[in-house]
Amino acid sequence: MKPVSVTLGAAMIRRLRLLFGFLIGAMWMGEVLFGNLGDTALLGNVRTFHFHAYRAIGWSFVCGALAFTALGGFYSAYRTGDFLVALQVAIWSGLISGAITLTTLLAMTAFFLDALQRLESSLDRTWAGHYLRRNWRLNRKAILSKTAFRGCLKPLKRARTAVARAQFPGSGTY
């Protein structure tokens, strides 16, 4: 049986991982949602009409996420007195916040695709959007939805094909 202090320490480390992971994830979620939807009618065109407030709010989310990241490592090092535990808390909270941010990006793209397509700044004013429209004749919906998700899955498909070729050389079907 483990000593009581070790069990309490493990529970505290788990709490710190989750606490700072959710705090950092909430900050990045706010930045992603506000940064991408700030110029839409959903948020009242804040970027267009109140640009300085839009910039201040966006940077406060970014600075909050960075501050919580640093605070998580320092606080866990202070509470436990161990650098490796602080490193574990920082890594796990980063993974949790990254999962929250990825889920937010995918959900925002799925639920607010129509609002994102109506933005002037989405692909109209960037060199990539200009290049894609001129050379490949793609519309925004195809670029924002199909290409993004296929681009994420393409390396996985290549890796699966390489593994199949290594396991079954000469079979021809992968």
C-alpha positions as CSV (number, residue, x, y, z in Angstrom):
1,M,0.0,0.0,0.0
2,K,1.3,3.5,-0.9
3,P,1.9,6.1,1.8
4,V,-0.9,8.7,2.2
5,S,1.4,11.5,1.1
6,V,2.2,9.9,-2.2
7,T,-1.5,9.3,-2.9
8,L,-2.4,12.9,-2.0
9,G,0.5,14.1,-4.1
10,A,-0.7,12.1,-7.2
11,A,-4.2,13.5,-6.7
12,M,-2.9,17.0,-6.5
13,I,-0.8,16.6,-9.6
14,R,-3.9,15.3,-11.5
15,R,-5.9,18.3,-10.3
16,L,-3.2,20.7,-11.4
17,R,-2.9,19.1,-14.8
18,L,-6.7,19.3,-15.4
19,L,-7.0,22.8,-13.8
20,F,-4.3,24.4,-15.9
21,G,-5.2,22.4,-19.0
22,F,-8.8,23.7,-18.9
23,L,-7.7,27.3,-18.0
24,I,-5.2,27.4,-20.9
25,G,-7.7,25.7,-23.2
26,A,-10.4,28.2,-22.3
27,M,-8.1,31.1,-23.1
28,W,-7.2,29.6,-26.5
29,M,-10.8,28.8,-27.2
30,G,-11.8,32.4,-26.6
31,E,-9.0,33.7,-28.8
32,V,-9.9,31.3,-31.6
33,L,-13.6,32.0,-31.5
34,F,-13.2,35.8,-31.0
35,G,-10.4,36.1,-33.5
36,N,-12.1,34.2,-36.3
37,L,-15.7,35.3,-35.7
38,G,-15.0,38.8,-34.6
39,D,-15.7,40.3,-38.0
40,T,-19.0,38.4,-38.5
41,A,-22.5,39.4,-37.8
42,L,-22.5,36.7,-35.0
43,L,-20.4,39.0,-32.8
44,G,-21.7,42.3,-34.2
45,N,-18.7,43.0,-36.6
46,V,-16.5,44.0,-33.6
47,R,-13.4,44.0,-35.8
48,T,-14.9,46.5,-38.3
49,F,-16.5,48.9,-35.9
50,H,-14.3,48.6,-32.8
51,F,-10.9,47.6,-34.0
52,H,-8.9,48.7,-31.0
53,A,-11.2,46.9,-28.6
54,Y,-11.1,43.8,-30.9
55,R,-7.3,43.8,-30.8
56,A,-7.2,44.4,-27.0
57,I,-9.6,41.5,-26.4
58,G,-7.8,39.2,-28.7
59,W,-4.4,39.9,-27.2
60,S,-5.8,39.5,-23.7
61,F,-6.8,36.0,-24.5
62,V,-3.3,35.2,-26.0
63,C,-1.5,36.8,-23.0
64,G,-3.8,35.0,-20.6
65,A,-3.0,31.6,-22.2
66,L,0.7,32.3,-22.0
67,A,0.4,33.5,-18.4
68,F,-1.5,30.5,-17.3
69,T,1.1,28.3,-19.1
70,A,3.9,29.9,-17.1
71,L,1.9,30.0,-13.9
72,G,1.0,26.3,-14.2
73,G,4.6,25.3,-14.2
74,F,5.7,27.7,-11.5
75,Y,2.8,26.9,-9.2
76,S,3.2,23.1,-9.5
77,A,6.9,23.4,-8.9
78,Y,6.2,25.5,-5.8
79,R,3.5,23.2,-4.5
80,T,5.5,19.9,-5.0
81,G,9.1,21.2,-4.9
82,D,10.0,19.0,-7.9
83,F,10.9,20.2,-11.3
84,L,10.0,17.0,-13.1
85,V,6.5,17.1,-11.6
86,A,6.2,20.7,-12.8
87,L,7.3,19.5,-16.3
88,Q,4.7,16.8,-16.3
89,V,2.0,19.3,-15.3
90,A,3.1,21.6,-18.1
91,I,3.1,18.9,-20.7
92,W,-0.2,17.4,-19.7
93,S,-1.9,20.8,-19.4
94,G,-0.5,21.6,-22.9
95,L,-2.0,18.4,-24.3
96,I,-5.3,19.1,-22.7
97,S,-5.5,22.7,-23.9
98,G,-4.4,21.6,-27.4
99,A,-7.2,19.1,-27.6
100,I,-9.7,21.7,-26.5
101,T,-8.3,24.2,-29.1
102,L,-8.5,21.6,-31.9
103,T,-12.0,20.6,-30.9
104,T,-12.9,24.3,-30.9
105,L,-11.4,24.8,-34.4
106,L,-13.2,21.8,-35.9
107,A,-16.5,22.7,-34.2
108,M,-16.2,26.4,-35.3
109,T,-15.6,25.3,-38.9
110,A,-18.5,22.9,-38.9
111,F,-21.1,25.1,-37.2
112,F,-20.1,28.5,-38.5
113,L,-18.9,27.7,-42.0
114,D,-21.5,29.9,-43.7
115,A,-20.4,32.9,-41.5
116,L,-16.7,32.2,-42.2
117,Q,-17.3,32.1,-45.9
118,R,-18.9,35.5,-46.0
119,L,-15.9,37.2,-44.5
120,E,-14.0,39.4,-46.9
121,S,-10.8,38.7,-45.1
122,S,-11.1,34.9,-45.2
123,L,-9.5,34.2,-48.6
124,D,-10.1,37.3,-50.7
125,R,-7.3,39.4,-49.4
126,T,-4.6,36.8,-48.9
127,W,-2.1,35.7,-51.5
128,A,-3.1,32.1,-51.0
129,G,-6.8,32.8,-51.7
130,H,-5.9,34.8,-54.8
131,Y,-3.6,32.0,-56.1
132,L,-6.2,29.3,-55.4
133,R,-9.0,31.2,-57.1
134,R,-7.0,32.2,-60.1
135,N,-5.2,28.9,-60.7
136,W,-7.4,26.1,-59.5
137,R,-10.9,27.7,-59.8
138,L,-11.9,26.4,-56.4
139,N,-14.7,28.0,-54.3
140,R,-14.3,28.9,-50.7
141,K,-16.4,26.1,-49.4
142,A,-14.2,23.5,-51.0
143,I,-11.1,25.2,-49.7
144,L,-12.3,25.7,-46.1
145,S,-13.9,22.3,-45.6
146,K,-12.7,19.5,-48.0
147,T,-9.1,20.6,-48.4
148,A,-8.6,21.3,-44.7
149,F,-9.9,17.9,-43.6
150,R,-8.3,16.0,-46.4
151,G,-5.0,17.8,-45.7
152,C,-5.1,16.6,-42.1
153,L,-5.8,13.0,-43.1
154,K,-3.3,12.7,-46.1
155,P,-0.2,12.1,-43.9
156,L,-2.1,9.3,-42.1
157,K,-3.1,7.7,-45.4
158,R,0.5,7.9,-46.7
159,A,1.8,6.3,-43.5
160,R,-0.8,3.5,-43.7
161,T,0.2,2.8,-47.3
162,A,3.9,2.7,-46.4
163,V,3.2,0.2,-43.6
164,A,1.1,-1.9,-46.0
165,R,3.9,-1.9,-48.6
166,A,6.4,-2.9,-46.0
167,Q,4.3,-5.7,-44.7
168,F,3.1,-7.1,-48.0
169,P,5.7,-6.3,-50.7
170,G,4.7,-7.1,-54.2
171,S,1.0,-7.6,-53.5
172,G,0.0,-4.5,-55.5
173,T,-3.2,-3.6,-53.5
174,Y,-2.8,-1.3,-50.6
